[in-house]
Amino acid sequence: MMGRNMQLRGGSAKNLVKAERKLSVVTVSADCPVCKAQYDLEGTVLLEQRGIRRSRIIGVCANNPMMHQFSFDKDLMAGERLNVFS
């Protein structure tokens, strides 16, 4: 907590603007379709931020992170496999 006389960068505690802030936390869990079918493993896909400025979110399988990667659309809560090799 801030004391009455505590100074802040750029001003004093008296100049604080009261603003309502909300924090939303979402837990996303997914099964890797390859590992689920082959080994019956569940919940192996984790989300990571990648790309320039780390703005792209992808799903990566903890069991095989190099080969099992998935796109992720936060609005649809869905994705597709990124690296399909024949």
Secondary structure as GFF3:
##gff-version 3
##sequence-region A 1 86
A	DSSP	beta_strand	7	8	.	.	.	ID=ss1
A	DSSP	beta_strand	11	12	.	.	.	ID=ss2
A	DSSP	three_ten_helix	13	15	.	.	.	ID=ss3
A	DSSP	alpha_helix	33	39	.	.	.	ID=ss4
A	DSSP	beta_strand	45	50	.	.	.	ID=ss5
A	DSSP	three_ten_helix	52	54	.	.	.	ID=ss6
A	DSSP	beta_strand	56	61	.	.	.	ID=ss7
A	DSSP	beta_strand	69	71	.	.	.	ID=ss8
###
